[in-house]
Structure formats: C-alpha cells, structure tokens
Amino acid sequence: MVEREWNDSQPIYRQLRDMVAAMILDGVLNEGDPLPSVRQVAAEYRVNHLTVLKGYQQLVDERLVETRRGRGMFINPGARDLLLQGEREKFLTEQWPRIQETIQRLGLTPEDLLAAAAASASNPAKER
C-alpha cells in the first residue's frame, strides 16, 4: 500500500492528474503504456473511483491519454512533448514571476543562482 498525503490546496482528482503528468515527464510512463486501472489506483490511494476517473478524464480532455474500449487508457503518442510544452508555458506564466520577484527581493545575482544550480547538480541526492 502506498501512503500518499493529499494537500488541501487543490482537488484530489487534480493532484492525481498532476501525478500522472509528472510520471509521463519523468519517463516512468511512456507513450503507448497503459495507465493503471481506475480501480487499482482508487484502492492503492484510498480514494473514490470517481475521483480517479475524473483525473483520468482530464488527461483525456488534454489529449494526453486515450480510452480504448474494453482495454483501458493509454498514453498517446506525442503526449510527453505536448505536456512539456504546456508545463513550460505554465511555469513561465504562473511560477516564474513569483520566483523572479523573490530573487530580486533577496538580491540574488545570476552568479549566485548558477553556483546554486551547479552545487545542486553535483549533489542531487541532497536536494530531495
């Protein structure tokens, strides 16, 4: 059984959608791979199957997965590229302005950020 804590900042179905999207971006799920069944995910994460279905439906609406009647849901060809394009745009429009504001507030220079990035790259386990 996988223990997962859900945050209150967004609906669980949305968090499930984001979790699958992250798995696609990280290469855990590849194009053509089947998604775990709705019942399996619902049991594993102890959520209502309708919640899982709503999260999966969002992925269908975004053309990242397709439903094959009687066989399940599968990652569409090109899903990773489509997702990457959308996630980059979302980062640049939603998250980057706040990050940039914090950088300016703290007086960090590009050199400070490059040094921090280099330190993170040389010791990635420390960041997690």
C-alpha positions as CSV (number, residue, x, y, z in Angstrom):
1,M,0.0,0.0,0.0
2,V,1.4,3.4,-1.0
3,E,0.8,6.1,1.5
4,R,0.2,9.5,-0.1
5,E,-0.7,12.7,1.6
6,W,-3.1,14.9,-0.3
7,N,-2.8,18.6,0.1
8,D,-5.8,20.9,0.6
9,S,-4.7,23.5,-2.0
10,Q,-6.3,21.6,-4.9
11,P,-8.8,18.8,-5.5
12,I,-7.5,15.2,-5.3
13,Y,-8.5,14.5,-8.9
14,R,-6.2,17.4,-10.0
15,Q,-3.4,16.0,-7.8
16,L,-3.9,12.6,-9.4
17,R,-3.7,14.2,-12.9
18,D,-0.6,16.1,-11.9
19,M,1.0,12.8,-10.5
20,V,0.4,11.0,-13.8
21,A,1.7,14.1,-15.8
22,A,4.9,14.0,-13.7
23,M,5.2,10.3,-14.4
24,I,5.0,11.0,-18.1
25,L,7.5,13.8,-17.9
26,D,9.9,11.7,-15.8
27,G,9.7,8.8,-18.2
28,V,8.1,6.5,-15.7
29,L,5.1,6.2,-18.1
30,N,5.9,6.2,-21.8
31,E,3.9,6.7,-24.9
32,G,1.7,3.6,-25.6
33,D,1.9,2.5,-22.0
34,P,-1.4,1.7,-20.2
35,L,-2.4,3.7,-17.2
36,P,-3.1,1.7,-14.1
37,S,-6.8,0.8,-13.8
38,V,-9.1,3.2,-12.1
39,R,-10.0,0.5,-9.5
40,Q,-6.3,-0.2,-8.8
41,V,-5.5,3.5,-8.3
42,A,-8.6,4.0,-6.2
43,A,-7.7,1.1,-3.9
44,E,-4.0,2.0,-3.8
45,Y,-4.5,5.6,-2.8
46,R,-7.8,5.0,-0.9
47,V,-9.8,7.4,-2.9
48,N,-13.2,7.1,-4.6
49,H,-13.0,5.6,-8.1
50,L,-15.0,8.5,-9.5
51,T,-12.2,10.8,-8.3
52,V,-9.6,8.8,-10.2
53,L,-11.9,8.7,-13.2
54,K,-12.2,12.5,-13.1
55,G,-8.5,12.9,-13.0
56,Y,-8.0,10.5,-15.9
57,Q,-10.8,12.3,-17.8
58,Q,-8.8,15.5,-17.5
59,L,-5.9,13.7,-19.2
60,V,-8.2,12.6,-22.0
61,D,-9.5,16.1,-22.4
62,E,-5.9,17.3,-22.7
63,R,-5.3,14.7,-25.4
64,L,-2.5,13.1,-23.3
65,V,-4.2,9.7,-23.0
66,E,-6.9,7.9,-24.9
67,T,-9.5,5.4,-24.0
68,R,-9.6,2.1,-25.8
69,R,-12.9,0.4,-25.3
70,G,-12.6,-2.7,-23.2
71,R,-8.8,-2.3,-22.9
72,G,-8.2,0.7,-20.7
73,M,-6.5,4.0,-21.1
74,F,-3.1,4.5,-22.8
75,I,-0.6,7.3,-23.1
76,N,-1.0,8.9,-26.5
77,P,2.0,9.3,-29.0
78,G,3.4,12.8,-28.6
79,A,1.9,13.2,-25.1
80,R,5.3,13.9,-23.5
81,D,6.0,16.7,-25.9
82,L,2.5,18.2,-25.6
83,L,2.8,18.0,-21.8
84,L,6.3,19.5,-21.8
85,Q,5.1,22.4,-23.9
86,G,2.1,23.1,-21.6
87,E,4.1,22.7,-18.4
88,R,6.9,25.1,-19.6
89,E,4.3,27.7,-20.5
90,K,2.5,27.3,-17.2
91,F,5.9,27.6,-15.3
92,L,6.8,30.8,-17.2
93,T,3.5,32.5,-16.8
94,E,2.5,31.3,-13.3
95,Q,5.6,30.4,-11.3
96,W,8.4,32.3,-12.8
97,P,7.1,35.8,-12.0
98,R,6.9,34.9,-8.3
99,I,10.4,33.3,-8.3
100,Q,11.8,36.3,-10.1
101,E,10.2,38.6,-7.5
102,T,11.8,36.6,-4.7
103,I,15.2,36.6,-6.5
104,Q,15.0,40.4,-6.7
105,R,13.8,40.8,-3.2
106,L,16.8,38.7,-1.9
107,G,19.3,40.5,-4.1
108,L,20.5,37.3,-5.7
109,T,22.7,37.6,-8.7
110,P,22.8,35.4,-11.8
111,E,26.2,34.1,-10.5
112,D,24.6,33.2,-7.2
113,L,21.9,31.2,-9.0
114,L,24.4,29.5,-11.3
115,A,26.5,28.5,-8.3
116,A,23.5,27.1,-6.5
117,A,22.5,25.2,-9.7
118,A,26.0,23.8,-10.0
119,A,26.0,22.7,-6.4
120,S,22.6,21.0,-6.8
121,A,23.8,19.2,-10.0
122,S,26.9,17.9,-8.3
123,N,24.9,16.6,-5.3
124,P,21.3,15.8,-6.5
125,A,20.5,13.5,-3.6
126,K,20.8,16.4,-1.1
127,E,18.0,18.3,-2.9
128,R,15.4,15.6,-2.4
